[in-house]
Amino acid sequence: MKSIQMARTSSFSIVAFLIALAAFGQNNGPTHFTSEVEGIVLDRPAHFVQLTPVNYSSLEAVKKNGKLELAISLPGDITQRVENFVNKVKSAEKLNPFDPLDIDITVEFVHISNQEINDTVKGYGFYYQEFRRNNDLKGWGKVRSVAHPNFRVRFTPQKTGSWTCSARVKVKGVEEVLVSPEIEFEVVRSELPGFLKVSENKHYMEVDGELFLPLGMNMPTQGGPGTGFRSTGANPAEYATYLTKLEDLSNSGGNYFRYMTTPWTTEVEFEVLGDYSDRLTQAWEMDQVVEKCEDLGLRIHWDMSYMTQLTYIGVFGLYFWDWTDARDSMCTCELLPKWFDNDIGFCYHTDEKYGVETVDEFLTSKDLIRFYQNRLRYMVARWGYSTHIGVLELYNEINYSGVLFGLTDDCQLDQASQYKPYFNDSSYVRKLSDWQIEMGRFLKEDLKYFDHPYCVNFGGAPNYATPDELPYDPEDGASLACGDVAYFSEYVDIMSYNDYYRWPNKFEYQHGDLIKMKKFAKKQGFEEVDYEKPLLYSEVGMGQHGCDDVFTFRQLFVMSPFTGAAGPGMPWHYNNNMPEYDSIRRRELGWGIMPVVDKFFSDVPLNRGDWQSGFDLRRDEMAELHYLTEGKRAQRAVAVINNRTVNRYTMRETWCDENPDKCDCDLQGRELEMYPDVYESALAFDWNDKRGVGGQMLKVSGLQFTSKYTIVYYDGLTGDFVMETTKWTDAFGNLKLKYPELADIPEKEGGAANGSMLLVKIFKKELESFSTELE
């Protein structure tokens, strides 16, 4: 340790000497430094690149898994050209700090091990500007930093011990690579958690070797639903309110949420291609979101792009944040142009030099791919350091890109004119697939960025329509048989889709979707490593509703982890984001389910071993069983039993009858005709109800033959103990469950445990408890 200490002291002394020498050189004529390192030229005047710590006063105790932020000083002439660009100084030399072709800053962090095998991690410099929120919370003020320059690099060391780092700067028009003096820092142990990783069994996620079960929801953006309709975007007050909502989620037991980078909030590039200068306030606000999550212990499922930019006329009526601007021929209605005075369109379409007419061209243009990759590089450089970003999800519901609507005379979407290329044109499907794969390749091969799992997202479960069957209806999910292979790319770590299937057999279909998708991949010749990946339901629910006293919201959390997914699906913000459905009581009731699920799975090591999902259904379809067994011939299993007659229709609140137009629990017309009669009235029953020959029991398969198991039942919505029993498996390893009564309401009246759902833990009788370690 003494030699390391001496080296550190020596390194710090050298830096101090060089700084002093530089200052001397500036005041007393040119001083030159010479290096013989091949390809690197340091023989130049003493205006060199320098790294200085921002968030540490001393580099002798940098925390493992914590942020190390360094400021990057550049020669004065280069800095001036950058500031000319950011401040839009006319007739001045400029360098775009957001384009690596103009200025490319990389920092190599080298871990020095005792075995002399050094790990090197590359970081990327990014342009930063400090802001403050104005007192009226209507705008931002720029904060001038005297201590630190505007270029920064952020790095999270994942190993203790000695590290060194140095910056290399390539500047357009400058032949030599500018190099900073090397600095050394020491990383010490800390209690800070590491990055979220895909577990070794490839089905779940973990942090520091422990199962991480995501518990949270879509809290997609700052501001209410009206924010997206304003051309000005969110203001500081909405960002501040959002941080308070994150506190509410954490206090309720949540550990995860899905955040969307929308053009009216923290998107860094919308109006001007390749120039983020006017959006540095939004980038600063994203800093606040990430830092808040670090304080609260929340992880972000980061959806890095929102789909409106790639829709010609904004889905959901988000006209100001779509592909087109007011000058486009397709934007015609009697109210134009007044409605669209501030509508400027997406820069990948409107840029005078590189803009293209169609989304198809956007997906294939080499220039636009480069600009989009610059954007990704900036985002991971600035925020990818954080262990509290969980998953990088490239694009929300990308299969709904390229959507075209006509407008009525009063500027409403003409639904009858809707055209979705992904479900009509197999060539578009393949372009989209290639584009998502290329972005993953860029992150992992070009940037060497591996800290966060890379995820692709689609709206709806996968479909298997062939090119001959296009146009495809219903329009849903990844078009696997039309050539979208993004799910099975080596660069994709996690698959996700958004599921709003409405019927009570929702979870049966989710379980089947995952099995079907893997069988398809195997049949197509993909290797197992390409399709054995975690699946996340990035959005799940029935749409925006508040008609069932948030029963559906709670049911989703309890049921979805048993379908084979990597955890509970994420509903949409308090179950919806409509103010009339939001209240403190509803929120507390809904969010109160998260600690129940967390406690149940706390001793279930899903991230270790080979957990298999299974499903069983009563013959009358009134109850279903989803279960997870720990490998073949399992000694342990967990399960959920659900009364399907208790559903969004039978649980609808009385106001629905008076306001059917606002209540999507109230089925009418053709919908009601399609609804199975068995689900239209809530009924109470148990395993013995209407048994007949063979009974109505539900069974768990895949256990050990003719073995005695302990079965413990808990209330599905409260987690309270209900009963414990024992039973033998049959000669095939099937365990038939004699479950207690499933009530016809979510919770039994009078506070008694056991409502319409039961959580179940099953373990061999000779084990002391479910959590007993197996040999």
TIBADO-565255 format. One record per residue (C-alpha): x, y, z; residue in one letter. Coordinates in steps of 0.001 Angstrom, whole numbers, plus 524288, in hexadecimal, padded with zeros to 5 digits. Last residue first. Layout:
# TIBADO-565255
XYZa ...
***
This chain:
# TIBADO-565255
7925C790477FC1Fe 78636798A77FD07l 785E77A478805EBe 7799C7A51380E18t 7719A7B0DB809C4s 765327A8E5807BBf 765FC7A3B28156Cs 76BDA7988681D43e 76D957902681124l 769497821481374e 75B7A7855680EC6k 75FD77897F80148k 75C39797787FE06f 7506F79EE37F8C2i 74D6E7AD4D7FA7Fk 7403C7B2707F5FCv 73A557BFCF7F396l 72B977BFB37F350l 722617C89A7EBE0m 713D37CB8B7ED5As 714537CEF47FBC1g 71ADF7C79980695n 71DD47CE2D81395a 712B37D2FF81C2Da 711B37E1CF81D61g 703137E20381FC7g 6FFC07E04081181e 7081E7D7478094Fk 711177DE437FFE4e 7109D7DDFC7F101p 702337DA5B7F08Bi 6FBFB7CD807EC73d 7048B7C6217F609a 70D827BAF27F240l 70ABE7B0787FC38e 7163D7A87E800F7p 71F587A1537F78Cy 72079792AB7F6E4k 72BF9792C97ED94l 72F74787167E52Dk 73E28784DC7E4C7l 7432877E367D86Fn 7503F777337D89Bg 74BFE76C4D7CF7Bf 74A43761C87DA05a 7417F76AFF7E1BBd 745CD775CB7EAD0t 742657747A7F91Ew 73B7A77EFB80124k 73DC17878E80CF0t 736007931B81227t 737BA7A12581671e 72D5B7ABCB8173Cm 72A2E7BA10814C5v 736447C2158181Af 734FA7D07581479d 73B707D55B807EEg 731157DFED806AAt 72CCA7DECF7F882l 72FA97D0877F596g 72BC97CB3F802EBd 735C87C0F280680y 735B77B22780522y 740757A8FC809DCv 7424B79B81803CFi 74BB1791AB809ECt 74F8E786BC800BDy 75044777E8801E4k 7568C770B57F6A2s 750E8767147ECE9t 7593576C347E19Df 7608A7790A7E2F8q 75A15785487DDB9l 758357890D7CF74g 749A278B917CF7Fs 7413A794107D850v 732E57904C7D804k 725B9796F97D8B0l 71A2878F907DE2Dm 70D0478FDB7D78Cq 709F9781907D99Cg 70D4B775697D1BAg 6FF2E7712B7D0A0v 6F68777BEC7D5C6g 6FCEC786A77DD90r 6F267791107DD17k 6F90A7986E7E85Bd 70360790087EEEFn 70EDF798CE7EB4Fw 707FF7A4C17F102d 6FD287ADF67ECE9f 6F8707BC2A7EDB0a 6F2177C2407E1B9l 6F34D7CF307DA87a 6E9C87D0597CF46s 6ED737D38A7C12Ce 6F95A7CAB27C06Dy 6F2477BDD37BDF0v 6EA7E7C4517B314d 6F6A37C5C27AA96p 6F7F07D3BB7A559y 6F6777D4207969Em 6E8567D89D79753e 6EC417E2E77A14Al 6F65B7E86C797FDe 6ECA77E84C78CB1r 6E3487F15F793D0g 6E7C37F64A7A0FCq 6F2037F3727AB24l 6F2CE7FCB77B6B7d 700837FB9E7BC49c 704E1805D27B260d 6FD7D8103A7B9E4c 6FCFB81E037B486k 6F26081BB77AA52d 6EB03812D57B3BCp 6E8B581E017BD51n 6DCB081A547C55Ee 6DF5B80BC77C59Cd 6EDC880E747C7A1c 6EAD2816517D3E4w 6E7A08097C7DAA4t 6F593804907DA6De 6F9DC7F96D7D1A4r 6FE437ED1B7D8BBm 6F6B17E39D7D012t 6FC3A7E9C57C3C1y 70A387EBD37C862r 70B077DDF47CD4En 706BF7D4DC7D82Ev 701517C9877D030t 70F567C5F67CD55r 711EF7C1647DB3An 720C07C0EF7DBA8n 72A5F7B72E7E159i 738877BBAA7E258v 744567B2DF7E34Ea 751B37B07A7E919v 759927A3EC7E7F8a 763F079C647EF5Er 769A478EA17EEE8q 7693278E6E7E03Aa 76962782787D7A0r 76E3678B517CCA7k 772CA798B37D0E6g 76DA47A1477DBCBe 75F447A1B47D853t 757C57AE1B7D500l 748F47AE1A7D524y 73CC97B3AE7CF00h 72F927ADF77D29Fl 7228E7B1EE7CCD3e 714987B2597D1C6a 707247B3457CB5Bm 70B6A7AC6E7BEE3e 701027A1C37C0B3d 70B6B7975E7BEC9r 7141779E387C883r 720977A39D7C2C0l 72F057A05E7C470d 73B787A7BD7C16Ef 74A167A5DE7C2D0g 7566F7AE027C379s 763BF7A7AC7C53Aq 76E647AC617CE79w 77BEC7A7827CAE5d 785127AAE57D5EDg 788457B8387DB66r 781C87C5387D825n 774A67C0317DCF3l 779F87BEAF7EAB9p 76CBF7BF417F1D1v 76EFA7C44F7FFA4d 76A677D2537FD38s 760237CE127F347f 7549B7CF0C7FC95f 759DA7DB4B8032Ek 75B747E2A17F669d 74DEF7DECE7F1AFv 747A17E3E47FE21v 750647F0007FE4Cp 74B697F3767F096m 73CF97F18B7F381i 73C0F7FE187FB76g 73E1D805CE7EEF7w 73019803BB7EAEFg 7298D806E07F7DCl 732968124D7FA87e 73017817DF7ECFAr 72178815FD7EDD5r 720E781CBA7FB06r 729C8827EA7F6C1i 7215B82A6E7EADDs 722A5828E57DC34d 7173E824E47D39Ey 7126A8329F7D08Ae 72073836E87CE02p 7229882D3A7C2CAm 7302E8274B7C381n 72C70819107C49Cn 72EFA80D897CDA6n 735E08171E7D6C9y 73F71818A87CB7Fh 73D7980E7C7C0A3w 73F1B800A77C536p 74C847FA487C568m 74CA47EB947C44Bg 7513F7E3D17D000p 75E3F7DCD67CEC6g 767767D6407C540a 75C297D0597BD9Da 758FF7C1D97BE05g 74A677C3947C080t 74C087C35A7CF55f 750FF7D1537D093p 744827D61F7C9B2s 73A867D1BF7D3CEm 73CF37D9A57E02Cv 740B87E69E7DA1Bf 735FC7E5D57CFF0l 72BC27E2AD7DA49q 72EF27EF437E15Fr 72C027F7C77D58Df 720287EF987D202t 71A907F1F87DF9Bf 71CC3800A17DE9Dv 70F038039B7E3E2d 7099C7FD677D77Ed 70687809047CEA4c 712C68111D7CF03g 716A080FF67C0DDh 72140813477B749q 724C7807037AFEEg 722767F9057B3FFm 72F8F7F6277B9EAg 73DB97F3A47B69Bv 748B77FC4D7B221e 757017F8587B211s 753057EA137B372y 760B47E4A27B4FDl 7665F7D8407AF17l 773937D3337B374p 77B9C7CC247A928k 77CA97BE477A414e 77A8A7C24B795E8y 7882C7C4B07907Bd 78F537BBE279A2Cv 787067B09579558e 78CA17B212787BAe 783727B68C77D10f 77FB47AC8B772CCg 7724A7B18176F10q 76BF47A6367766Dk 773077AA5C782CFk 76E4F7B8517814Ca 760477B3C777F2Ef 760BD7AAF078B16k 765F17B63679335k 75AFA7BF3A78EBEm 7508F7B50179157k 755347B2F279F53i 7554D7C1937A20El 747F97C3A679BF6d 741EF7B8307A365g 7449F7BE227B0B3h 73F797CB3D7AC03q 7336A7C4827A677y 7300C7BE2B7B369e 732A57CB367B9FAf 728557D23A7B1F0k 71DD27C7DB7B3A3n 7152B7D1F87BA6Ep 7140A7D9F87ADC2w 719BA7E74E7AA8Ar 727137E5657A431y 72E867F2027A6ABy 73C497EC8C7A54Ed 7488B7F47F7A30Cn 7545F7ECA379EC4y 761E37E9AC7A394s 76D9D7E14E7A024m 77A437E2A57A7DBi 788967E10D7A437d 7887F7E540795F6v 795E97E5A078F7Dy 795E57D73878BBEe 789407D9BE78468s 77D977D0F578707f 773D17DB7278AF5y 7786A7E3B277F6Ca 774B57D8F9775C9v 769C67E02976EBEd 768D37D86476219g 75A917D72C75EB6c 758B77CAF476713a 75CB07D26E77352l 753BC7DE1277189s 755F17E3D677F15a 749247E75B78571g 73B657EA3F780ECd 7338D7EF1B77580e 7274F7E6D8775C3p 727957E5FD76A3Fd 7330A7E3CC76133y 733FB7E9F3753D0p 73AAA7E0D875105l 738487D2367510Ee 741FE7CF127462Bd 74CAF7D5D074DEEp 74A4A7CBFF758F0t 7425D7CEE476534a 748997C96A77175y 745367D3B577B7An 74CC17D765787B9p 745457DD3D79347a 741877EB8B792C7g 7489C7F85E7909Bg 756E77F52578ECEf 763327F78A796CAn 771B47F4E779540v 77AE67F3867A0E2c 7896B7F5947A359y 78E447F15B7B0BFp 796527FBCF7B7A6h 7A4E47FC167BA89d 7A9317F68E7AD69f 7ADCB802207A550y 7B9307FEF679C62k 7B5A380B6E794F7l 7B788805A37876Dd 7B4717F77D78A6Ee 7AA447F7D579533k 7A32A804937930El 7A49F8048D78448f 7A04F7F65C78347r 794117F97878B09g 79109804DF78219m 7935F7FC387763De 789F27F21377B8Ci 77F437FC4177CE2q 7818F800FF76EFAw 781FD7F35476928d 774CA7EFFC76F30s 76EC07FC9776A5El 773B77FA4C75CAEk 76EBF7EC4375D11r 761177F0577610Av 760F57FB02756B3y 763F47F0C274C51s 758A97E8A5751BAs 74EFA7F38074E7Ad 7413B7F42775400n 7423E7F1C576298f 74E847F9EB7649Fy 7495C8040375B08p 73E2D8085A763C9k 733EA8105A75C66y 728B88176576334q 71E9781DA175A3Ds 712E2818B8761E8a 7186D81E8D76E51q 7179782C6676909d 71F2C8335D77397l 719178404C77753q 71CDD84D2B7710Bc 70F1D852EE76FF7d 70EBF8502E76152d 7129484204763CEt 720BA83DF976394l 726998324A75C80g 72EB4828AE763F3f 73BCA8226A760D8l 7433A8190576991v 751B48181D7664Ag 754BA812A3773B2s 74AA2809FE77A51y 753F67FE6177A47n 75D2B806C47826Bi 754A08053878E51e 75DB080D94796CDn 76B8E80E39791C7y 77902809DC79668l 7764C804477A3D0e 78296805F67AC02l 780607FE627B89Av 7830E801617C6EAg 7879280F5A7C858i 78A9180FEB7D6BBh 7987680B157D4C1t 79B34818437CE9Ds 7A68081A437C537y 79D6A8193A7B975g 79853826DC7BC04w 7A156830447B4EAr 7A9538273A7AC51a 79DA381E3C7AA49v 795778298D7A552m 7A02682FE679D31y 7A3468230379677r 79505820A479394l 793FE82E1078D3Er 7A03282BAE78532n 799FB81ED678120q 78E358265677C24y 7971382F5F7747Df 79E54823D476E82r 791AB81CEC76AE0i 78D42829AA764AFl 7995582A4C75C0Ad 7989781BF47584Ck 78A4881D6A75454s 7836581045755FDt 7799E812217610Fl 777728208875E04f 7745781CE974FEFe 769398141575465d 764A081F0B75D6Fv 761FD8271375156t 7659E8345874BC2e 773CA8352D74FBEv 77B7783FD5756B9g 78A3B8403E754BDy 78CC484DDC74F5Ak 780B58560275254e 77D4584EE075EDBd 76E7884CD975F41t 76D5783E1975F90h 7780A83A1B76905y 775208471276FDFc 76793842C077415f 75D3284CE477120g 75CF085BA9772CAi 74F6E85E107786Ed 74F4586B7577EBDn 7446E871787765Ed 73D938645E77561f 72FD286783779CBw 72FD88745777244k 7340386DD676578p 72AE9866D876498l 71D4D866B276A79l 716C58621175DE7e 71F00855BD75D4Ac 72B528519875659t 7378484B9175C2Ec 73A15841B275144m 7400384C4B748C3s 74AC884F0F75280d 74CA185D6F755BEr 7471685C3B76389a 751888529A76771d 75208843EE7661Bt 758DA8392776DB6w 7519D83AEE77A93d 752F284330786C9w 749FD84EA7783FEf 73EE08460D77F49y 73DB683DAC78B67l 72FD58398A787C4g 730D882C3B78E54f 739D5827D778330v 7406C8336E77CDAg 73E928350676E47i 74A5982F927671Cy 74E1982661771FBt 75CA8824D177481l 75DD382FC277E68q 7517F82AF57853Bt 757D781DFB7890Cm 75F5F82289794F3y 76DE982036795ECs 7773F81BA37A0AFm 76DC0813687A89Fd 7757B812997B524w 770DB8084F7BEBAh 775CE810567CA09i 779C480AA07D720r 7759C810957E410l 77E61810FF7F022g 778F181E147F498l 7858D825F87F417d 78A2781F9F7E77De 77CA4821B47E1C4c 77D84830247E519k 78AD1830CD7DE71e 7853182AE97D208v 779928342F7D1D0v 7822783FFE7D4B9q 78B8383CA27C9B9d 77FB883B8C7C0C4m 77CA4849947C4AFe 78A3484D9B7C029w 787968471D7B309a 77AEB84EC07B1FAq 7824A85B647B498t 78C868573A7AA95l 781EF856E47A045r 785808633A798C6d 7937085EA8796C1s 78FE8850B7792A4y 794718521E78480d 7954F845FD77BE9g 788BE848EC7749Dl 781528548577A09v 773648541A77F44e 7732B846C3785D0f 77FE38431478C4Ae 7827F8427179AE7v 7755D83C5B79EACe 7730C83F2F7AD13t 7653F844CD7ACC7t 75CB1848AD7A135w 7642383FC5797DEp 761E2833FD7A0B5t 76C5982BCF7A743t 7637D821D87ADA7m 7651881CBC7BB74y 7613F80F477C00Ar 7617380D087CEA3f 768AC804B37D882y 76A41802B37E748n 75C7D804E87EC2Fg 7593F802FF7FA8Dg 74F5880DDA7FC7Fs 759A68176C8015An 761338156A7F4B8s 755548186E7EC54l 751E6824727F442d 75FED829607F34De 75F31827B37E499l 752D082FD97E4C8k 75A5183AA57EBB7t 7647583A717E0DAl 7597583C477D712y 7549B8485C7DE0Dt 761FA84EAF7DC75a 7624B84B857CDEEy 754A4851207CC42e 7587685DB47D334a 7648885ED87CA9Ep 75C5D85FD47BE1Cn 75849855007B4D2a 757DE857457A635g 755F5863FA79EC1t 74E4685E427934Es 7435E85A2A79C2Fr 73B6A84DFD7996Bf 74517844FF7A044g 7432C84C2C7ACFCt 73484849DB7AD0Eg 735F583C0E7B279p 73BD6841697BEEFg 749D1845B27C0C1g 7568383E227C134q 75721831607B9F0t 75525822D67B9F0p 751DE81E7F7C797m 74F8F810C47C293n 74F2F807AC7CE19m 75640801ED7D990g 75BD57F5887DF33l 767297EFB07D79Bp 76B997E2DE7DDD2l 77A447E3727DFDBf 77FB17D6597E424l 78CC67D75C7EB1De 79A197D5A47E4A0g 79E1D7E3D67E629d 791807E8247DFA9v 789487DE297D87Ee 7805F7DC417CCF2m 778BD7D07A7C854y 777E87C6697BD70h 785F57C53A7B8C8k 789D27BABC7C2D1n 796067C2CA7C5BDe 78DBF7CE887C962s 78CC37DA5D7C087v 7935E7E59F7C76Dk 78F627F1AA7CF31l 79B557F9B57D279f 7A1967F9B87DFE0g 79C417FE057ECF4p 7A30A808477F572l 7A7988030980287e 7B584807117FFA5s 7C2F8801347FDE7r 7CE0E80A107F9B4v 7D2C780ECD7EC70v 7DFEA815C47EBD4e 7E2A981FF37E19Af 7EDAB822AE7D830e 7EF4E82D8C7CE4Di 7F58382CCF7C0E9e 7F908839A17BA6Cp 7EF6183D207AFD7s 7F0F7839857A196v 7EE388414379537l 7EE1C838D678905v 7F5C183F7977E30e 7F08A843E77710Ce 7E7A284ED677576v 7DD60852AD76B59g 7D27384B9D7723Ck 7D683848EF7803Cv 7DA4483BE778631k 7DBA783BF0794F4v 7E1838314D79D52r 7DF3F831797ABF0a 7E6D182A387B65Fs 7E33F820D97C124c 7E9DA818C27CB94t 7E3ED80F4A7D533w 7E881809297E1D4s 7E00A800237E9DAg 7D1AF7FCED7EA8Ft 7CA1F7F8537DEBBk 7BD547FD177D8F2q 7C1C680B017D63Ep 7B6B5813F07D1CAt 7BAFB81E357C7FBf 7B62E82B7D7C3C8r 7BD83834427BA3Fv 7BBC0842E57B975r 7BD8884E3A7B00Df 7B85985B217B51Cn 7C42485FFC7BCA2p 7C4F585F837CB85h 7C7CA8692F7D663a 7C220875987D086v 7B51886F5B7CD82s 7AAC5878547C7BAr 79D1C874137CB73v 792D0876127C0E8k 7854D879847C5CFg 77960871287C345w 76B00873E47C0FAg 75D54873E67C694k 7609886F337D438l 75DD387CEC7D9A9d 76ABA87C8C7E100n 7724D8790E7D4C8n 7776286B237D3DDr 7861B86A4C7D383r 78F16866797C882f 79C8D860617C647e 7A10785DE17B856q 7A77C8516E7B3A4y 7AE1884D127A715y 7B19983EC37A6E7f 7BE16836E17A844g 7BD3E828627A603y 7C20D81D8D7AEE0g 7C9E2811947AB16k 7CC87806AB7B4B2v 7D9A87FFDE7B51Ft 7DC587F4267BDE0d 7EAD97F21F7C0A0n 7F0A27E4BB7C217i 7FCA77E79D7CA5Ce 7F8CD7DCB87D3D1q 7F85E7E6A57DEE9n 7EE127EE147D768s 7EE7A7FBD97D1CCi 7E123800227CD0Fh 7E233809007C12Cv 7D86E813B77BE21f 7D9F8818BD7B043e 7D388825C17AD63v 7CE3A829017A007t 7CB898367079A70i 7C7D8837DE78C19d 7C63D84599786C7i 7C0FF848E877961d 7BE8883B2577427l 7BA868378078201p 7AE7A840397806Dd 7A82E845DD78CA5f 7B31784F9E78F75p 7B0E6855F07820En 7BD1E85DC377F4Cl 7BC0186BB777A52k 7C3DB87673773EAe 7BC798834277489a 7B3B788A3A76ABFs 7A80288A05773E7k 7A92288578781E9v 79F1487ACD7842Bk 7A17D879DF792E9n 7A42786B4879243v 7AC1A86C8A785C0f 7B4498781B78A1Cn 7B6398714B7971Ce 7BC5A865C379010v 7C54C86EAD78839r 7C97087571794C4q 7CC8D8689D79B85t 7D5228649279021i 7DCBA8716079096d 7DE4D8707B79F39g 7E423862D979F93p 7DB118592C7A5FBl 7D7C0856A07B42Cs 7D00984A387B704i 7C84E849A97C3B2a 7C7DA83C9C7CA99l 7BC2F835F17D0BFe 7BDFC829847D89El 7B0D1823997DB56k 7AF85818A17E535g 7AFF9809F27E32An 7BCC1809537EB01k 7BED3816027F22Dk 7CA8181EA37EF04v 7D37E81F837FADBa 7E0CE8254E7F74Fe 7DB9882E0F7EC8El 7DA17839CF7F56Cs 7D0768451D7F496s 7C6EF83C257ED9Ey 7BAF48401D7E5AFn 7C1A3847F57DAF5v 7CF08841A67D98Cp 7D8B3847B37CFE2t 7DD3E842727C2B7l 7E62D84AD57BA28q 7E82E84CFA7ABB0v 7F3D18557F7A8B5f 7F66C863D07A64Ch 804FF862D57A8AFa 8093C864A479A97p 80B3A85825792C5r 8133984BA7792B1d 808D384273797DCl 806A483AEE78B50v 800E882D4E78C56i 802738234378190g 80D9481C1B7884Fe 8107A82113795F3v 81D42828B179505e 818268344079CA3s 81CB48425F79CB8t 8179C84D987A4E6f 8198D85BBA7A0BBh 819708689C7A818t 815AE874EA7A0C6p 817F9882477A697g 81834887127B486n 80A29888777B8F1n 8042387CC67B22Fq 81025874837B483g 80FF28773F7C30Af 801A7873147C3CDa 804E5866CA7BC51a 81048864107C552l 8077A865507D11Ba 7FDB185C077CB36i 80889852AA7C74Bl 80E42852CA7D4F7f 8010E850377DB30a 7FECF844EF7D1DFv 80C4D83F667D4B2i 80A07840837E343s 7FD168394F7E246f 803E082E507DB03s 80EFD82D9C7E4C7s 8059B82D177F017t 7FE158224B7E95Dr 80A6F81AC77E646a 80EFC81C147F45Dm 801D6817327F959q 8024780BD87EFF0i 8100C808657F48As 80BAD808E4802BFk 800008000080000m 
***
